Amino acid sequence: MIRILPLAAAAALFAMPALACEGFGPHDAYARFSTSMSQSGAAFMVLHNHGTEDCHIAGARSDVAERTELHTHEIGDNGVARMIHVEEGFPLPADGELVLERGGKHVMLMGLTRALEQGDTFDLTLIFADGSESTFPVTVDNERMPGQMPEGGAMSGHDH
């Protein structure tokens, strides 16, 4: 019986699904809200895939919002930009990156469940197409201007 347990454990390891996006990592994740009492906001970041397989982000969630969706902006026939829910999600190519930025792709947080102030942090979970997930902290930074790096500057320690 002692020999069966190690074999059963080894079989269980082989039955476990592979990571959705081996080599995945978020960088510089921050969120903006117009006021601390806002009902919605957005999260921005750079998503890296240092792996050899393409990944697909299918959704997101956070306990600070009743609804968390992947969004982008679309320019209508009248020239006005509007946000739209990207139901099919975002591809993240092997050895590539995906920039979620103001005026482009982003994570929309709707129906906020608590007030969020400058410097607060909350967890955001990205859900991959295979059902696996990655959870990481996001910092509220309402003072950041588009394209501005966080205090401390460059993305040191990361390969770009």
C-alpha positions, -999 to +999 in steps of 0.1 A: +000+000+000+029+024+006+039+021-030+003+028-043+002+063-026+032+077-045+018+063-078-016+078-070-001+112-062+020+111-095-012+102-115-030+132-099-002+155-109-004+144-145-042+149-145-039+186-134-044+211-162-015+231-173-012+268-164-033+290-187-006+313-195+028+301-182+050+332-182+021+356-177+027+387-156+010+420-151+031+452-148+022+486-135-014+479-127-033+510-116-069+522-115-086+555-119-119+568-105-133+603-110-141+607-073-139+585-042-178+581-045-177+571-082-199+542-093-174+531-119-137+532-128-112+515-149-079+495-145-049+498-167-017+478-170+008+461-193+003+423-195+033+402-204+034+367-218+070+355-216+058+320-224+059+301-257+021+296-260-005+322-269-029+331-241-064+345-242-079+366-214-116+359-214-128+379-184-121+397-151-135+401-117-129+421-085-147+423-052-147+461-055-172+460-083-206+444-090-195+439-127-160+437-141-157+437-179-130+439-206-136+470-226-122+491-254-131+523-272-147+525-306-151+556-327-187+559-340-198+573-374-203+607-357-166+607-346-175+602-309-157+575-289-177+551-269-167+523-246-178+488-256-177+455-238-153+431-256-171+398-249-146+377-268-118+389-246-082+399-254-056+377-271-021+378-255+005+364-280+034+342-270+065+362-261+043+394-264+025+420-244-009+436-243-012+472-231-044+482-213-044+520-214-067+550-212-085+555-245-079+519-255-084+484-240-090+484-203-108+466-174-140+484-165-152+483-129-189+490-126-211+493-095-184+499-070-189+482-037-168+506-017-152+540-019-117+540-033-091+567-024-058+576-039-032+550-029-057+523-020-052+488-034-076+460-044-073+426-060-081+421-097-085+386-112-080+379-149-097+348-161-082+329-190-101+311-217-093+277-201-109+288-168-076+293-149-070+327-132-044+352-121-050+375-092-028+406-085-030+439-067-041+471-084-033+506-069-056+535-072-037+564-089-060+592-099-031+616-103-013+598-131-014+614-165-017+592-197+016+576-206+032+586-172+052+560-153+046+555-116+069+573-092+102+555-092+102+557-130+112+530-154+101+494-156+134+482-142+139+445-137+117+436-167+127+425-202+112+447-229 
